[in-house]
Amino acid sequence: MPQHYEIIMRTLLAFFILFIGAKLLGKQIIAEMNTFDFIGAISIGGIIANLAFNLNIKIHHAVIAFIILVSIIIIVSYISMKSRIGRNLFAGNPTVIVENGKILEANMRKMRYSLDYLNQQLRQKSIFNIEEVLYVVVETNGRVSVLQKPQYRNVTKQDLNIPTTPESKLPIELIMDGEMIENLRQNKQRYTKTIFTWFS
């Protein structure tokens, strides 16, 4: 078989295997990743790239390596789900870098956070004054969670004792691409809220 045909076939096979693996691993493989997810994603990418382009590697060897890696990720995910110790070992722990409005410099150094970078993260949360912050936590996926001081938080209906109407039904698409969706015919008595989605 000519090499360019073999590369085409191996690339298609690599895409198909990666698609199946992503379905098996779930949304966490494409979401913002913690350390273990990052390692898994990089390893899977390396195996798939070699399967597609490295003609010196036999196809079944790459497939075996892929299956082993996916199995390891699934096993680790199961351990993390069932064991708090395992979850802390593989995913790590959130790190508090601001506590009661005070910056924890030791934790900042541990996370390699500068004050400028912290301010940048806060601005992305629409907070331009660090004095408004009560707690800042760096999550295991690297994102920052912020709790503002009570006087700076948004007012809610509960704060103002405004009565609210309970909501128990999800909005659904009724019309998409100019056609009525089947779930409207099946559920038109169940849903009261609607979303009309049009695509040109």
Secondary structure, DSSP 4 states (H G I P E B T S, - for coil): --HHHHHHHHHHHHHHHHHHHHHHH-GGGTSS--HHHHHHHHHHHHHHHHHHH-TTS-HHHHHHHHHHHHHHHHHHHHHHHH-HHHHHHHH---EEEEETTEE-HHHHHHTT--HHHHHHHHHTTT---GGGEEEEEE-TTS-EEEEE-GGGSPP-TTTTT----------EE-EETTEE-HHHHHHTTT---EE-----
